[in-house]
Amino acid sequence: MKKILLIIFAALIAVPMVDAQNVLNSKGDNILGNYECFETNNESRIHFTKEADGTYTGTLFWVKDDIDPKTGDCWKDYKNPDKSLRNRYTHDISIVTGMKYNAEKGQWDKGKIYDPNRGIKVNCTAQFNAAGDLIIRGSVLGIGESITWIRMK
């Protein structure tokens, strides 16, 4: 009997979480706003905006420990394959570009994500999970990595 009650209780809790996930993934502009990430080597914050062409862009606006110990200046995009961009500061880079909302899938896709730590740009998708966190997945040929971004209040 305890097991049955536990299953019923878990199902009742899960239903609102799934509904919240569906609501967040139901409209393209729900991605707009500020998020923070604690998973990567550098804790960071990103701001999503909507461009005139309807795509979404995520721009870093804060990176923890942003000082290069060698120079005493803020970290720059040293690993960028485009040498002309290597002098820009990492805390001001649009790392997600060209993201489009896909209503059929309830996700954002067809975008690119740039990793300044590695100097690479890969395809990406984004979707909210049941907890309301934004999961951005970057991948090349099906091999990828997901990062969780928590909406800032």
C-alpha positions in Angstrom: 0.0 0.0 0.0 2.9 2.4 0.8 4.4 1.8 -2.6 1.1 2.7 -4.3 0.7 5.9 -2.3 4.3 6.8 -3.1 3.7 6.3 -6.9 0.5 8.3 -6.8 2.3 11.1 -4.9 5.2 11.1 -7.4 2.8 11.3 -10.3 0.9 14.2 -8.8 4.2 16.2 -8.3 5.4 15.3 -11.9 2.3 16.5 -13.7 2.8 20.2 -12.8 6.4 20.0 -13.7 5.6 18.5 -17.2 3.0 21.2 -17.6 5.5 24.0 -16.7 8.0 22.5 -19.2 5.3 22.4 -21.9 4.4 26.0 -21.3 8.0 27.2 -21.4 8.6 25.3 -24.6 5.3 26.5 -26.2 6.4 30.0 -27.3 9.6 31.2 -29.0 10.0 34.4 -26.9 10.0 32.4 -23.6 13.7 32.1 -24.1 14.3 35.8 -23.7 16.0 37.0 -20.6 19.1 36.4 -18.4 20.5 33.0 -17.3 23.4 31.8 -15.3 25.4 28.7 -15.6 27.4 26.9 -12.9 28.5 23.8 -14.8 31.4 25.0 -16.9 35.0 25.9 -15.9 33.9 29.5 -15.9 30.7 30.4 -14.2 28.9 32.8 -16.5 25.7 34.7 -17.3 24.0 35.1 -20.7 21.3 37.4 -22.1 19.0 36.1 -24.8 17.5 38.7 -27.3 15.4 38.4 -30.4 17.0 39.7 -33.6 15.1 41.6 -36.4 15.1 38.4 -38.5 13.3 36.5 -35.8 16.3 34.5 -34.6 17.6 34.4 -31.0 21.0 35.4 -29.8 22.7 34.7 -26.5 25.4 37.1 -25.4 27.7 36.6 -22.4 27.6 39.6 -20.1 29.5 38.2 -17.0 32.2 35.6 -16.5 33.5 34.7 -13.1 37.3 35.0 -12.6 37.5 37.0 -15.8 41.0 38.3 -15.1 43.9 36.8 -17.1 46.7 36.3 -14.4 49.4 36.8 -17.1 48.2 40.2 -18.2 46.0 41.5 -15.4 43.4 42.3 -18.0 40.0 40.7 -18.7 40.2 37.4 -20.6 40.2 37.8 -24.4 38.9 35.4 -27.1 42.5 34.1 -27.6 41.4 30.7 -29.2 39.1 32.2 -31.8 40.0 30.7 -35.2 39.3 34.2 -36.7 42.5 36.1 -35.7 40.7 39.4 -36.1 38.4 38.5 -33.2 41.0 37.5 -30.7 41.2 40.9 -29.0 37.5 40.9 -27.9 36.7 40.3 -24.3 35.1 36.9 -23.5 32.4 38.6 -21.3 30.9 40.3 -24.3 30.7 37.6 -26.9 27.5 36.4 -28.6 28.0 32.7 -28.0 24.6 31.5 -29.3 23.6 32.8 -32.7 20.9 32.1 -35.3 18.7 30.1 -33.0 15.1 29.6 -34.4 12.0 28.5 -32.6 10.6 25.2 -33.9 6.9 25.1 -32.8 6.5 21.5 -33.9 9.3 20.2 -31.7 8.8 22.8 -28.9 12.4 23.7 -29.0 14.9 26.2 -30.4 17.2 24.9 -33.1 19.3 25.6 -36.2 21.6 27.8 -34.1 25.3 27.8 -33.5 27.1 27.9 -30.1 30.6 29.1 -29.7 32.9 27.9 -27.0 35.6 30.4 -26.3 37.4 28.0 -24.0 38.0 25.7 -27.1 37.7 28.2 -29.9 35.0 26.1 -31.7 31.5 26.8 -33.0 29.0 23.9 -33.3 25.3 23.3 -34.0 23.0 23.7 -31.1 19.4 23.2 -29.8 17.7 24.5 -26.7 14.8 23.4 -24.6 13.4 23.9 -21.1 13.4 20.9 -18.8 10.7 20.1 -16.2 12.5 22.3 -13.6 12.3 25.3 -15.9 16.0 25.4 -16.7 17.2 26.0 -20.2 19.2 23.1 -21.6 21.5 24.0 -24.5 23.0 21.2 -26.4 25.9 21.7 -28.8 26.9 18.8 -31.1 28.9 17.8 -34.1 27.9 14.7 -36.0 25.7 13.6 -33.1 28.4 13.9 -30.5 27.8 16.7 -28.1 27.5 18.3 -24.7 24.6 19.8 -22.8 24.8 22.8 -20.5 22.1 23.9 -18.1 21.3 27.6 -17.8 19.2 28.8 -14.9 16.9 31.8 -15.4 17.9 34.7 -13.2 15.3 36.5 -11.2 
